[in-house]
Amino acid sequence: MRDWWREIAGLVLPVACGGCGRPRSELCEECAAALAAVPRRVRPAPEPAGLPVVHAAAPYENAVRAMLLAHKERGVLGLAGVLGGALAASVRAGAGHAGDEGPLLLVPVPSARRATAGRGHDPARRIALAATAELRRGGAGARVLAVLRQRRAVADQSGLGARQRHANLAGALAVADGGRKLLDGGRVVLVDDLLTTGSSLAEAARAVRAAGCGGGAAEGLRAAVVAASPSAFELNRN
């Protein structure tokens, strides 16, 4: 019955795969498989100071790139589930499975306010919520803590190089009032949809550490993303 309804809905409200554009499917099996790889540690070059260990599920190219852009820029919110599943796998890869270290606290990197307003949603937070649901289904204690705030305006990152991005974001984030106490209650994992230069995650890590949070001050601070630049994977092949 469900498949029949999808066929009728596809005729009335045509959809296309968020990865390859194939009609009448929001996500085809081939594109979904692109996010099913085993997550790996990634390192941008140059690597910004203070960047925590980062794991990513897939290179930012082809179908994965198309899916992330469809979710972020075109509001294809139905993709949040599969993207969240990939993020959950990256979180597991970096945070381990120890059950005596407290719950996993997923802290999304916030977008600029005007970007969030223009899109009508916060992509990183939405994917983080989906990842948390997946982690809980797997038996892990997890929650999203959106405690990072922008304390000054930043320029659009598109078109900026690594040094320019770092300068643009330096000192831009802070932990909101009351956030420090919340972050002391588990294993902090910074999360975002994409890693390119690493500037956003490095700034997020600086803000968490500056707040004196237990999870951030320790060497165990980790980060996880859905995708990273292909070159960040290439640097870790040997």
N, C-alpha and C positions, 0 to 999 in steps of 0.2 A: 504493500500500500504506500509506503514512504517513497519508494522509487517511482511509482506511478505519479504521485503528487509532485515530485521534483520535475518529472517530464512535462506535466501540464504547466507548472510554474515557470519552467524554462521557456515555454512558448509564449506565455502571457508577459512575463518579465524577464527578457533574455539577460543572461549573465555570461561572463567570460572568465576564464581561469586567470587568477591574479599573477601567475608566473609566466605563462606562454600565450595567453589570449585565446586559447581554445574555447569555442562557444559552449554554452549550456552547462558549465561547471565552474563553480567559484574557485576550485583548486583541483587540478587533475592529479592522478596518481604519480605521474612522472615528476611533476614539480614538487609534490609533497615529499617524494623520496630525496630530493636535493637537500632537505633539512634533516634527514635521518642519519647522517654520518656521525661518527664518534667525535665529540668535541675535543679540541686540541688547544694547547696554550698558544697564544699569539703575542707577538712583540712588534710594534711599529718601529720604523727606523727614520729619523732618530727617535729613541725612546725618551719620553719626557721624564724629568726627575719626579720621583714620588709615585710613579704609576705602579699600582699593585699588580700581582699576578692576575692575568686575564685569560679566560677561556672563551672560545667561540665555537659555534656549531658548524658554520659553513663560510666559505669565501663569499665576499660581496660581489657577485657577478651573475650574469644570466638570469635564471628564474628566481634566485634568491633576492637579487637586487630588485627585480620587478615586483616581487611580493612585498618587500619592505616599503617601496615607494607607493604601491597601491594602498597599503594600510595607512601609511603616514600622510601622504599628500592627497589621495583621492577618497579617503574615508571608507575603504573596503574593510569594515570592522569585523566581518566574518573571518578574516585571516588571523585575527588575534589569537585564536585557539592554537593553530599549528605553530605560529611564531612563538607563542608562550611555551609550547611543548619543547621547542628547540632551546629556548632560554633556560628552561628547567634542567635540561640535560647539561648545559654549560655550567649551571650553578652546581649541580651534583659533581661534575668533573673537578671543579676547583675547590669545593668546600668539603669533600669527603662525605663519609656516611656515619661518622661517630655520633652515637645517640646521647652521649653524656656532656656535650659541649653547648647545650642550649639550642633553641630553635634557629632556623635560618631567617635572617632579617634582610629582606630584599629592599634596597634603597635605590629607587630610580633617579637617574640624573634628570633634572627638570629642564624642559625646553624654555626658550625665551617666552615671556608672557604674550607678546604680540604674535609669535608663531603658534602658540596654543590657541589663541583667540581666532586666528585666521583659519586654522585647521578644524576647529570645533571640538578637538579632543587632544589628550596628551598621550602620544603613541607609546612612549616608554613606560608610563604608568599602567596603561591598559595591558600591554604585553606582560608586565611584571605581575599583574593580578592573575592573568591566565597561567603564568608560570607557577605562581603560588598554589593555585588550585590543582595543577598537575603534581606538584611536589607533595601536597597533602594526600592526594589519591595514592601516591606511592608510599605513604606512611611516615613522611618526614614532617616535623613541625616547622611551619613556615608562615610568614606574614609579610605584608608590604608595609613599609614605613616611609611615607613620602615626607621626609623631614628636611630635605634640602630646599633652600630658597635662594633666589637671585637677589642680591643686595644692591646691585647696580645694573644699569643697562649694558648690553653687549651688542656688538655688531653682528650682522649676518655672517655665519661662518663659511658659506659657500664662496669659493674663489680665493680663500685665504690659505697660505702655506702653513707649515708646521709651526714656525716661529711666530707668525702673525696670529695663529689661533691660540697659541699659549699666552701671548701678550694680551689678546682680546679677553681671555677668560680668567687671567690671573686675579685672584682675590674676589671673583664675582659671586661665589657661592658661600653660604653659611648654613649651619644647622639651626633650625627654628627653635624658639623658646620651648623648653620642655622636651626637645628631641634627644638631648644627651641622655636623660634617664631611660628613655625607651630603647636607645641603642645599646645600653649596657646590659640588656637582657638576653643577648644571644650572639650568634655569629653573623657579623655584618658582611653582606655581599652587595657591592655597588652594581647596578644593572643598567643597561642601555640597549637600544636596538642595534647599534652599529659602532664599531671602532675603526677610525681612520688614522688620525695622528696620535690619538690617545690623550689629547689635551683636556677633553671634557671629563674623562675618568680620573685623570691626574688631579684636576682641580677639585672634583668631588672628594677624592681621597684626602686632599689637603684640608678641606673644610671639616671633614669628619675627625681627622687627627687634631686639628686646631681646637675642636670642641672638647677634647680630652676624653672622648668616649672610650670605654673599655675595649670594645671590639675594634675601634679604629686605631687606637694607640698601639695595639699589639701587632706583631709581625704577621698575624693571621688574617689581616684584612685582605679580601679577595674581590674580584670583579668578574662579571660574566656578561656576554653579549650574544645576540643571535648570529651576527655576521661580522667579519673583519675584512679589511683589504687583503686581496690575494697575496700581496708581498709580505704581509705579516705572518702568513702561514709558511711561505717559502723560507723565511729566516729560521724556521724551527724544524726543517727537514732533517738536518744532520745532528 
